[in-house]
Amino acid sequence: MTPELKLLREKLSDLSELVESLELELVDDPKWPEPSDMSYLTAKERVDPDIMSNVDAMLATNELISWFGRDMEGFLGLWRGPKNTPLEQAPVVRLDSEGQYDLVAATVGNYMAISADADEFVEQRTALVAAGLAVASTPEEIWEALAQFEDPNDFRRGLYNAGRKQRGLAPLAD
């Protein structure tokens, strides 16, 4: 657990309104298996080379994420990526219900601020800073900070296409 996540856990009651609005649930297991659960696949899907190429790519991508919870839009974690970024420097990634990864913010504090209603950014930022979390001054700064990180969807897509090729299928165009 990073110092930022530890602080968030300690300040949950101070941030309860924001936590509830995000429907944020924290978990204490960076290897949390739920984001990688593929039990919903049918027997027919389990032999489809395209589907299994995607499943394998997602499972490998998930191995590079330290999960810390979920919100109303999906599973949340810290994207270590193939370079094994230290957790304290890893950005927040969301895995949505469609199997897409999205870098949300460079820090947990920024994730919470940017995920709240845009009209309430200043108010939420003030509450997060009062709780001790570092938060960028503007939404634009939050988005700009993500430019330095590798996109987990690009990583997954590369693995997916490699899996398709290995299974005798043509890679999909970007």
C-alpha positions, 0 to 999 in steps of 0.5 A: 500500500502506498503512503497516499492510499494509506492516508486515504484509508485514514481519511475516509470518514473526512471524505465520506461525501466524495467517496460515496459520490464516486461509489468508491470501495477500497480493497486491501489486496493488490493481487485482487482476483476479481478484475481478472475473473473470466468465469462468465465465458461460455465453453464456446467462447473459451475455444474462440482464438480471438476471444482467448487472445484478448483474455490472455492479453487482459490477464497479462495486463492485469498482472502489471496493475496493483488493484486498490478498489473500484468505483462506479465506472470500474476497477481501480489500480496503480499501473506499474506497466512493463517498466515496473514503475514504483507504486508511489509513482504509478498512475491510477488506471481504471478497467471498465466493464467493456474491458478497456483500460483508462489512465485516470490520473497520476495520483490517487488525490488527482483521481478523486478530484477529477472523478467528481462532478466537474462543477465541484472540482474546487470544492472537492480539491479543497477537501482532499488537500485538507485531508492531506492529499496532494491535488493539482490546481486544475483539471488541465494539470491533472490530464497533462500529467498523464502524458508521461505514462504508457497507455495500458490499452496500447500494451494490451493491444500489442499482447492481443495482436501477438496472441492472434498471430500466435493462434493463426489470426491476422493482427487487428489494425489500430 
